[in-house]
Amino acid sequence: MKRVLLKVGGLVQSAQQFDLSPGYLVFEGDRIVAAGLGSFKGDSADCEVIDRPRCVAIPGLVNTHGHAAMTLLRGAGDDMPLMNWLNERIFPLEAKLTEQAIYWGTTLAAWEMIQSGTTCFTDMYFFMNDAAKAVADTGLRAVLSWGMVGLDDASKQAGIRNSRSFIAAWNHEANGRITTTLGPHAPYTCPPDYLRQVAELSHELGVAVQIHLSETSIEVQNSREQHNMSPIELVHACGLLERPVLAAHCVHVSPHDIALMKQHGVHVAHNPQSNLKLGSGVAPLVQMLKAGLTVGLGTDGAASNNNLDMFEELRLAATLHKGVMQNATVVPAHEAFYMATEGGAKCVFLEPGHGTLTPGAAADVTLLSMDSPHFIPNHNLLSNIVYAAGADDVADVFVAGKQLMSNREVLTIDVERMRYEVHKLEQILKS
């Protein structure tokens, strides 16, 4: 089995263990088998050696919520509230998307994510077989679901049928880099009877669920008027919280909602930039963290953000709540970094240890150039990563031990072909 010895100038093994001094990582296949400071003392004779003395290695970033192929809709409907944005711009444009569009839109997203240091992402969309093919081809890790809506009998049946076949075809494929979940869109598009079916299907297939919950105040208000329950209480009443659940957004959640989420082990994808841009509000992150919820960070789709840069989410999560709470001590750098790495991996149901650079963990690694002004001077390495670093500082990316980018050159995507295909799709969407 191929072994790689990666020599670096700094090593962040986790949010609690980091050092700005030379270190190393050894990959064997898709795993880290050795990591530490100083020089590797083992046998390196059979190793491919990659020397990056001016880089710091960090765990690859985990994007816990998004809709990858929405890169094709970037900038198509800005400065609008969520429901107007969906009904007036997004849904009509999505009706024009095809299987080929999803493949190239997901490939475009992969290009952007690799260049900005993300190694794993979640996706809830449609034509997901083609999204999965793009993931397999580009080398990223992903947690994928076929978006389900239940507005009529036909859509309910299609959602279940598509999800069944997609999970059967793709769960643990691409050498284990792809895992699958069920993806009911939201309680306002999936009525209670359908959510019950989803809960039953989740139990039958042994997969988790990802869903949008309590994103806007209007959503919560409508839920209380129609069901006399918050969205969190509603999905609980439907049995969904008996299953592993990743809840996106959770902007408008009450203390009772948070307690219910903690009781059932609900994971939360916090999307600060999308929530701000759509005017949805600011999630009570500090309260959720104090309650002990597992929280990760996400960009949401590029139509509502408008980029997939997890460094922006990382910095915003660490600063936004300081201002909201008027307390500079909340969400310190190490807590924000944890949400973007190990905490994010837990959020999307990856194995323990994922999101760290420790022996036994998946070899998903991002290298940042210390020649960047963001690392000069370097009083605190983790603070520089959280509060100063950006996507342009990413030099190299590895997923499952395979190098996807070297010195800013993405190795797994034919960028010119992708540009050509996306340009053709752009003309169709504008017509």
Secondary structure, 3 states (H helix, E strand, C coil): CCEEEEEEEEEECCCCCEECCCEEEEEECCEEEEEEECCCCCCCCCEEEEEEEEEEEEECEEECCCCHHHHHHCCCCCCCCHHHHHHHHHHHHHCCCCHHHHHHHHHHHHHHHHHCCEEEEEEEECCHHHHHHHHHHHCCEEEEEEEECCCCHHHHHHHHHHHHHHHHHHCCECCCCEEECEEECCCCCCCHHHHHHHHHHHHHHCCCEEEEECCCHHHHHHHHHHHCCCHHHHHHHCCHHHCCEEEEECCCCCHHHHHHHHHCCCEEEECHHHHHHCCCCCCCHHHHHHCCCEEEECCCCCCCCCCCCHHHHHHHHHHHHHHHHCCCCCCCHHHHHHHHCHHHHHHCCCCCCCCCCCCCCECCEEEEECCCHHHCCCCCHHHHHHHCCCHHHEEEEEECCEEEEECCEECCCCHHHHHHHHHHHHHHHHC
